[in-house]
Amino acid sequence: MGRVAWFGADASPPGSEDRLWIEPLLASRVSRFALLNWGEGLVVGVPAGEAERFAVAAELAGWRLRRLGGVEVPPCEPYKPPLWPFPEKLWRGGVVAVAKSAGKWLRSFGEAHLLQVGETPVELPASRRALRSYASAYDWRLVFLCAAFTFPGGDRRLPRSILKLKLPRLPWRRFAATPLDLADLTEDLAAGGGYRPGSRVRQLQLAPTLSLSVGEGWDNSLLLCGAPGTGKSSVLDLLLGQLPEGWSALVLDPTGEHAALAGKGFAVLRAGIDVSLNPLSLGPGAAFDIVAGVVEGVWGEQLSPIVAQTLHRAVQGARSLRDVYESAERLWRSADREDERSAAAALARRLRPMLHPCLLGEGSLPAGRVVVDESSVEREEARAAFNLTLLHAAYQAAVRGLWRGVVAIDEADRLGDSAILNRIADELRKYGVSVWAAGHSLARIARKLADAKYQLYFATTDPDTLRVVDPEGRILPRLQPGQFLLRVRGWGSRVAAARELPARRFEPKPPLPLDAVAAKHGVDGVELAAAFSRRACEALRRFTQGSASREDLRVLREMGLSEGGWLTKLGEACLELCAEAGI
């Protein structure tokens, strides 16, 4: 093999399912190439004599290339992909691929799907994924003999083969890949952009000899799963406290136990008091998805077509969830058809538990490093809707380039497995946001949260978790607090123990007693939820002290909390709720 030309490459996404991200390499008909990313961005190597035509094809495809004078590939070790078609993607790793004519592979595919019954050949059905793989080989007339690698710091000899674009002498590690297979396997290598030596990569230390690598543009997704009291929350705090400066972090904390992160520079805000979001501010489509996600995740139900149609009508033109609820109630009382009344009644029953101050405000996504203490939210439905709203707001901000970092969801079981949660978790990765999730059982954790790059399994006897991770029950039931089985996608697994974790003590705050206070004062709980906020509490405090400003009086009057210089029943109820919240 002669000289090799190396490029740092910002690769354009394919734009459709039928396109492959590696098409410039296919179109330029290079005879062999290397795709590598050891944490500093995508590096592409091609034979020097073929570099010019590759550069032209890459430019036409929208890639940005930077010619590199030289490359030093770090120590690596072979990686054997799972059986074809490959369900996993390489992350911190790479491949060397040598182009071959597809004729022999295409014939073998046909023979593998042909069964001779007597003298009659019967064609066996192939999966959609297999047919797409076949089509890619047929269209490009190419398959590739490949060797794959990961970069955990292993063999120092293998890089010499990579630098020469040679397949190493490890025949059992080689595999044949169609263009689609190779594109799928290596897609994550391009997620971080082009080669940037010295890009911000941070080692999050779990133990003296164990750390997790996180970096900008990487898939830093994390799962912590195990029984209560096994150390999940402590390890989550340990990792969050080591995130690089400048990274945003949003911790969704249903119990309030992550307040200890205040000592690491995190602001601790209370849901419904310091943080309130309006799902309708994200658009009617987002609000529809959020409500449907709560129904699916918390109750395990799908919206029936007529209830979905009713919800769709209710969110159009609505300004808040309260408007959506009132629209459903009106239809419930006035509809002529029985099926419409039943659908509206079912929707109103589902919406009522979501009417909490955390979802009836006009706030925005918190910036910086924030723990959102959700212990003030009593109902699971309201908490789930609030979390989905926060995640959707983070997604919309990430799309516009306004938010990057980590979203951590503790007790992710409570959100359930909904289509919107899986979709957001999948999309966030494309825009520089990683989702970390902690929960008790794989049966309740959304599949896109469970399929994380880093997976830490703590002690458990949960049958659903054991069935997936430890079917014979040899490891997980025997782990001690702080110990875990670490799995890294594309690397392997090992049992490890976190470094000594401090004792964590917290006193959970009681939830806001909305219904009890509303009943005591004879007011509507929905009106009380809509009126309650820190702003209203501070205005009420100054009003009772005789120091209310004109702005305070205007706010109290507009909210129906005061009238003619006296507090209304709603105002008295809100004042008591403020005292219960400690404001």
C-alpha positions in Angstrom: 0.0 0.0 0.0 1.4 3.4 -1.0 0.9 6.8 0.8 -2.3 7.7 2.6 -4.1 11.0 2.6 -5.9 11.9 5.8 -8.8 14.3 6.2 -10.7 15.8 9.1 -14.3 15.6 7.9 -17.6 17.3 8.8 -20.0 14.9 7.1 -23.4 16.1 6.0 -26.4 13.9 7.1 -27.9 11.9 4.3 -31.3 13.7 4.4 -33.4 10.6 3.7 -33.6 6.9 4.7 -32.6 5.9 1.2 -29.3 7.9 1.3 -26.1 6.7 3.0 -23.9 9.1 4.9 -20.7 7.5 3.3 -21.9 8.1 -0.3 -18.9 10.3 -1.2 -16.6 7.3 -0.5 -18.9 5.1 -2.6 -19.3 7.6 -5.5 -15.5 8.3 -5.7 -14.8 4.5 -6.0 -11.9 4.6 -3.6 -10.3 1.2 -3.4 -10.0 1.3 0.4 -10.5 3.7 3.3 -10.4 4.2 7.0 -13.1 5.9 9.2 -11.9 6.7 12.7 -12.9 8.7 15.7 -11.1 8.3 19.0 -12.7 11.3 20.6 -11.5 14.3 18.6 -13.8 14.1 15.6 -14.1 12.1 12.4 -10.9 11.3 10.5 -11.0 9.8 7.0 -8.1 8.1 5.3 -7.9 7.2 1.5 -5.0 6.3 -0.8 -3.2 9.4 -1.8 -3.7 8.7 -5.5 -7.4 8.6 -5.0 -7.7 11.6 -2.6 -8.6 14.2 -5.3 -11.6 12.4 -6.6 -12.8 11.7 -3.1 -12.4 15.4 -2.2 -14.5 16.4 -5.2 -17.3 13.9 -4.3 -17.2 15.0 -0.7 -17.6 18.6 -1.6 -20.5 17.9 -3.9 -22.2 16.0 -1.0 -21.8 19.0 1.3 -18.9 17.6 3.4 -16.3 20.0 4.8 -12.8 18.5 4.5 -9.5 19.7 6.2 -6.3 18.0 4.9 -4.3 16.7 7.8 -0.5 16.7 7.7 -0.2 13.6 9.8 -2.3 11.4 12.1 -1.3 9.6 15.3 -3.8 6.8 15.9 -3.9 5.9 19.6 -3.7 2.3 20.9 -6.8 0.3 20.0 -8.2 -3.3 20.0 -10.2 -5.3 17.6 -14.0 -5.2 17.7 -16.2 -7.9 16.4 -19.6 -6.6 15.4 -22.7 -8.6 16.3 -24.3 -10.9 13.7 -25.5 -9.3 10.5 -27.4 -7.1 10.1 -25.5 -5.1 12.8 -27.9 -3.7 15.5 -25.2 -1.7 17.2 -23.1 1.3 16.0 -19.4 2.0 16.6 -18.9 5.1 18.8 -15.3 5.7 19.8 -13.7 3.5 17.2 -13.3 3.0 13.5 -13.0 0.6 10.5 -10.7 -0.1 7.7 -12.7 -1.2 4.6 -11.4 -2.7 1.3 -13.8 -2.5 -1.7 -14.8 -5.7 -3.5 -17.1 -6.5 -6.4 -20.6 -7.3 -5.0 -21.3 -10.1 -7.5 -20.3 -13.0 -5.3 -22.1 -11.6 -2.2 -25.3 -11.0 -4.2 -25.3 -14.6 -5.4 -24.8 -15.9 -1.9 -27.7 -13.7 -0.6 -29.9 -15.2 -3.3 -28.8 -18.8 -2.5 -29.3 -18.2 1.2 -33.0 -17.2 0.5 -33.7 -20.1 -1.8 -35.0 -23.5 -0.6 -35.2 -26.5 -2.8 -38.4 -28.5 -2.2 -38.1 -31.6 -4.3 -37.5 -30.2 -7.8 -39.1 -26.9 -7.1 -37.1 -23.9 -5.8 -39.0 -21.9 -3.2 -37.9 -18.3 -2.5 -37.8 -17.5 1.3 -38.9 -14.1 2.5 -36.3 -11.7 3.6 -36.6 -8.9 6.2 -37.1 -5.3 5.1 -33.7 -4.5 6.6 -32.0 -7.4 4.7 -33.6 -6.3 1.4 -32.4 -2.7 1.9 -28.9 -4.1 2.6 -29.1 -6.2 -0.6 -30.4 -3.2 -2.6 -27.4 -1.0 -1.5 -24.9 -3.7 -2.7 -26.8 -4.1 -5.9 -27.1 -0.3 -6.6 -23.4 0.4 -5.8 -22.1 -3.0 -7.1 -19.8 -2.9 -4.0 -19.3 -4.8 -0.7 -16.5 -4.2 1.7 -14.1 -6.5 3.5 -13.7 -4.7 6.9 -12.0 -4.8 10.2 -13.4 -2.8 13.1 -11.7 -1.3 16.2 -12.4 0.5 19.4 -10.1 2.8 21.3 -10.1 2.0 25.0 -6.3 2.0 25.1 -5.3 -1.5 24.1 -2.9 -2.9 21.5 -0.2 -0.5 20.3 0.6 -2.5 17.2 -2.8 -2.4 15.4 -2.5 1.4 14.6 0.4 0.6 12.2 -2.0 -1.4 10.1 -4.6 1.3 10.2 -2.2 4.0 9.1 -1.4 1.9 6.0 -5.1 1.1 5.4 -4.3 -2.6 5.8 -6.5 -5.2 7.2 -4.7 -6.7 10.1 -3.9 -10.4 10.3 -7.0 -11.3 12.4 -9.1 -13.3 9.9 -11.8 -14.1 12.5 -12.3 -10.4 13.1 -12.9 -9.5 9.5 -16.4 -9.3 8.1 -18.2 -8.5 4.9 -20.4 -5.4 4.8 -22.7 -3.9 2.2 -22.7 -0.1 1.8 -25.8 0.1 4.1 -24.2 -2.1 6.7 -21.1 0.0 6.8 -23.0 3.2 6.9 -25.2 2.0 9.8 -22.2 0.6 11.7 -20.1 3.8 11.5 -22.8 6.5 11.5 -22.0 7.6 15.1 -18.4 8.2 14.2 -19.5 11.3 12.3 -21.7 12.7 15.1 -19.0 14.9 16.6 -17.9 16.7 13.4 -14.4 17.0 11.9 -11.1 16.3 13.6 -10.4 18.8 16.3 -7.2 17.9 18.2 -7.6 18.7 21.9 -11.4 19.0 21.7 -13.1 19.0 25.1 -13.1 15.5 26.4 -13.5 14.9 30.1 -12.9 11.7 32.1 -15.6 11.3 34.7 -14.0 9.2 37.4 -16.0 6.4 39.0 -13.1 4.7 40.8 -9.3 5.1 40.9 -8.9 2.8 37.9 -12.3 3.4 36.1 -13.6 6.5 34.3 -16.2 7.3 31.7 -15.2 9.5 28.7 -17.6 12.2 27.7 -17.1 14.8 24.9 -18.8 17.4 22.9 -20.8 15.9 20.0 -20.5 12.4 21.4 -23.2 10.0 22.4 -22.8 10.4 26.2 -26.1 8.7 27.0 -26.1 6.9 30.4 -28.4 4.5 32.2 -28.3 3.6 35.9 -30.6 0.7 36.8 -31.1 -1.1 40.1 -33.1 -1.5 43.3 -33.6 1.4 45.7 -30.7 2.0 48.1 -28.0 0.4 45.9 -26.2 3.7 45.1 -27.7 4.9 41.8 -28.5 8.4 42.9 -25.1 8.8 44.7 -23.2 7.7 41.5 -25.4 10.0 39.4 -24.5 12.9 41.6 -20.8 11.9 41.5 -20.8 12.0 37.7 -22.9 15.2 37.4 -20.5 17.0 39.7 -17.6 16.3 37.3 -19.2 17.6 34.1 -17.0 20.0 32.2 -17.4 23.7 32.9 -19.6 25.4 30.4 -21.9 22.3 29.9 -25.5 22.9 30.8 -27.1 20.3 33.0 -30.8 19.8 33.8 -31.6 17.3 36.6 -35.2 16.2 36.9 -35.5 15.2 40.5 -38.9 13.7 41.6 -37.9 13.3 45.3 -35.6 16.3 46.0 -32.7 14.1 47.0 -30.3 15.7 44.5 -30.2 19.0 46.4 -26.7 18.0 47.5 -25.6 19.1 44.0 -25.9 22.7 45.3 -22.4 22.2 46.7 -21.2 21.6 43.1 -22.6 24.8 41.7 -26.1 23.6 40.8 -29.1 25.9 41.4 -31.9 24.0 43.1 -35.3 25.2 41.9 -38.8 23.9 42.9 -41.3 22.8 40.3 -44.4 25.0 40.3 -42.7 27.6 42.5 -39.5 28.6 40.8 -40.0 26.7 37.5 -43.3 26.7 35.6 -43.7 25.9 31.9 -46.7 26.1 29.6 -46.9 23.1 27.2 -49.0 25.3 24.8 -46.1 27.8 24.5 -44.3 25.0 22.6 -47.0 24.8 20.0 -50.3 22.8 19.8 -48.5 19.8 18.2 -46.1 19.6 21.2 -48.9 20.0 23.7 -50.9 17.2 21.9 -47.8 14.9 22.1 -47.2 15.7 25.8 -50.8 14.8 26.8 -50.7 11.7 24.7 -47.3 10.8 26.2 -48.7 11.0 29.7 -51.7 8.8 28.8 -49.4 6.2 27.2 -46.5 6.4 29.8 -48.4 6.7 33.1 -51.6 4.7 32.3 -50.2 2.5 29.6 -53.0 3.4 27.2 -53.2 4.8 23.7 -55.6 7.6 22.8 -58.5 6.2 20.9 -59.1 7.9 17.5 -62.1 9.9 18.7 -60.3 11.0 22.0 -57.3 12.0 19.9 -59.5 14.0 17.6 -61.1 15.7 20.5 -57.7 16.6 22.0 -56.5 17.9 18.6 -59.5 20.2 18.4 -59.1 21.3 22.1 -55.4 22.4 21.7 -56.1 24.5 18.6 -56.2 28.1 19.8 -55.7 27.2 23.5 -53.4 29.2 25.6 -52.9 26.8 28.4 -53.8 23.3 29.6 -56.6 24.9 31.5 -58.1 26.1 28.2 -57.8 22.5 26.8 -59.5 21.1 29.9 -62.3 23.6 29.8 -62.8 23.0 26.1 -63.2 19.2 26.8 -65.6 20.0 29.7 -67.8 22.2 27.4 -68.0 19.5 24.8 -68.8 16.9 27.4 -71.8 18.9 28.5 -73.0 20.1 25.1 -72.2 17.5 22.4 -75.2 15.9 20.8 -73.6 12.6 20.0 -73.0 10.1 22.8 -69.6 9.0 21.5 -68.4 12.7 21.4 -69.6 13.2 25.0 -67.9 10.0 26.1 -64.6 11.0 24.4 -64.7 14.5 25.9 -65.4 13.1 29.4 -62.5 10.6 29.1 -60.2 13.5 28.0 -61.3 15.8 30.8 -60.6 13.0 33.3 -57.1 12.6 32.0 -56.4 16.3 31.9 -57.6 17.2 35.4 -54.7 15.7 37.3 -52.3 17.6 35.0 -53.6 21.0 36.1 -50.8 21.9 38.5 -48.9 25.3 38.9 -45.8 23.8 37.3 -47.8 23.5 34.0 -49.8 26.7 34.2 -47.0 29.3 34.3 -45.2 31.3 31.6 -41.6 30.5 32.5 -38.8 29.2 30.2 -36.3 26.4 30.2 -33.8 27.0 33.0 -30.3 27.8 31.9 -27.0 26.6 33.3 -26.7 23.8 35.9 -30.1 23.3 37.5 -31.7 20.7 39.7 -35.5 20.9 39.4 -37.0 19.6 42.7 -40.3 18.0 41.7 -41.3 16.9 45.2 -43.9 19.7 45.4 -45.8 17.9 42.6 -48.1 15.3 44.1 -49.7 13.7 41.1 -47.8 11.4 38.8 -49.7 12.7 35.8 -48.7 16.3 36.5 -45.1 15.3 37.1 -44.9 13.3 33.9 -46.4 16.1 31.8 -44.0 18.6 33.4 -41.0 16.4 32.6 -42.1 15.8 29.0 -42.6 19.6 28.7 -39.1 20.2 30.0 -37.6 17.7 27.6 -39.6 19.1 24.6 -38.4 22.6 25.5 -34.8 21.3 25.7 -35.2 19.7 22.3 -36.6 22.9 20.7 -33.8 24.9 22.2 -31.2 22.4 21.0 -32.5 22.5 17.5 -31.9 26.3 17.5 -28.5 25.9 18.9 -29.5 27.5 22.3 -29.0 24.5 24.6 -26.4 21.7 24.9 -25.3 19.5 27.7 -27.0 16.8 29.8 -30.5 16.1 30.9 -30.7 13.7 33.9 -33.9 12.0 34.7 -34.1 10.3 38.1 -36.7 7.6 38.7 -37.3 7.4 34.9 -39.7 4.5 35.5 -42.4 7.0 36.5 -42.4 8.4 32.9 -43.1 5.0 31.4 -42.3 4.1 27.8 -44.1 6.5 25.5 -43.6 7.3 21.8 -42.8 11.0 22.5 -40.2 10.2 25.2 -38.4 7.8 22.9 -38.5 10.2 20.0 -37.2 13.2 22.0 -34.4 11.0 23.6 -33.4 9.8 20.1 -33.5 13.3 18.6 -31.6 15.1 21.4 -28.4 13.2 20.7 -28.2 14.7 17.2 -28.1 18.2 18.7 -25.5 17.8 21.4 -27.8 16.9 24.3 -27.3 13.6 26.2 -29.9 12.0 28.3 -29.0 10.3 31.6 -31.6 8.1 33.2 -31.9 6.3 36.5 -34.6 3.8 37.3 -35.5 0.6 39.1 -36.7 -1.8 36.3 -36.0 -2.1 32.6 -39.7 -3.0 32.2 -40.8 0.6 32.8 -37.9 2.6 31.5 -38.4 3.9 27.9 -36.4 1.8 25.4 -34.4 4.8 24.0 -33.3 5.7 27.6 -32.4 2.1 28.3 -30.4 1.7 25.1 -27.6 4.1 26.4 -24.0 4.1 25.5 -23.0 3.6 29.2 -25.1 1.2 31.2 -24.6 0.7 35.0 -26.6 -2.1 36.5 -26.7 -2.1 40.3 -28.0 -4.9 42.7 -31.5 -6.1 41.9 -33.8 -9.1 41.9 -36.2 -7.5 39.4 -37.1 -10.3 37.0 -37.5 -8.0 34.0 -34.0 -6.5 34.5 -32.4 -9.9 35.2 -34.1 -11.4 32.1 -32.3 -8.9 29.8 -29.0 -8.4 31.7 -28.3 -11.4 33.9 -30.7 -14.3 33.0 -29.0 -16.8 35.3 -28.9 -14.4 38.2 -25.2 -14.9 38.8 -24.1 -11.2 39.2 -26.8 -8.6 39.9 -28.4 -10.2 43.0 -25.0 -10.5 44.6 -23.7 -7.0 44.2 -23.1 -4.8 47.2 -24.2 -1.1 47.5 -22.0 1.0 45.2 -21.1 -2.0 43.0 -22.4 -2.3 39.5 -22.1 -4.2 36.2 -20.8 -1.7 33.7 -21.7 -2.2 30.0 -20.3 0.1 27.3 -21.8 -0.3 23.9 -19.2 -1.4 21.4 -16.7 -2.3 24.1 -17.7 -4.9 26.7 -18.7 -5.2 30.3 -17.1 -5.6 33.7 -18.1 -5.5 37.4 -16.8 -2.4 39.2 -17.4 -0.4 42.4 -17.7 3.3 42.6 -15.2 5.2 44.8 -16.3 5.8 48.4 -19.6 7.6 48.3 -20.7 10.1 51.0 -23.8 9.4 53.0 -26.7 11.1 51.4 -29.4 12.5 53.7 -32.3 14.6 52.7 -35.7 15.5 54.1 -38.3 15.3 51.4 -40.6 18.4 51.2 -44.3 17.7 51.3 -46.2 18.2 48.0 -48.4 21.3 47.6 -51.8 20.4 49.2 -53.7 22.0 46.3 -57.0 20.0 46.7 -57.1 20.2 50.5 -56.6 24.0 50.6 -59.1 24.5 47.8 -61.7 22.4 49.5 -61.1 24.2 52.9 -61.7 27.6 51.3 -64.5 26.5 49.0 -62.7 27.5 45.7 -62.0 25.6 42.5 -58.7 23.7 42.6 -58.0 24.5 39.0 -58.4 28.3 39.6 -56.1 27.9 42.6 -53.4 26.1 40.6 -53.6 28.7 37.9 -53.2 31.6 40.4 -50.4 30.2 42.5 -46.9 31.3 41.8 -43.9 32.8 43.6 -44.8 36.2 42.1 -48.4 35.9 43.5 -47.1 34.8 46.9 -44.7 37.7 47.2 -47.4 40.2 46.2 -49.8 38.6 48.8 -47.2 38.8 51.5 -46.6 42.6 50.8 -50.4 43.1 50.7 -51.0 41.5 54.1 -48.1 43.6 55.5 -49.6 46.8 54.1 -46.7 47.5 51.7 -48.1 46.4 48.4 -47.1 48.4 45.4 -49.4 49.5 42.6 -48.0 46.6 40.5 -48.8 44.2 43.3 -52.3 45.4 43.5 -52.8 45.1 39.8 -51.4 41.5 39.8 -53.7 40.5 42.6 -56.7 42.1 41.0 -56.1 40.5 37.6 -55.6 37.1 39.2 -58.8 37.4 41.2 -56.9 37.3 44.5 -58.2 40.7 45.8 -61.2 42.9 45.3 -62.0 46.3 46.8 -59.0 46.2 49.1 -59.8 42.8 50.5 -58.6 39.3 49.7 -61.1 37.1 47.9 -61.6 33.5 48.9 -59.2 32.6 46.2 -56.7 35.0 47.6 -57.0 33.6 51.1 -56.6 30.0 49.7 -53.5 31.1 47.7 -52.1 32.8 50.8 -52.4 29.6 52.8 -50.9 27.6 49.9 -47.9 30.0 49.9 -47.4 29.4 53.6 -47.5 25.6 53.0 -44.9 26.0 50.3 -42.7 28.0 52.6 -42.7 31.2 50.5 
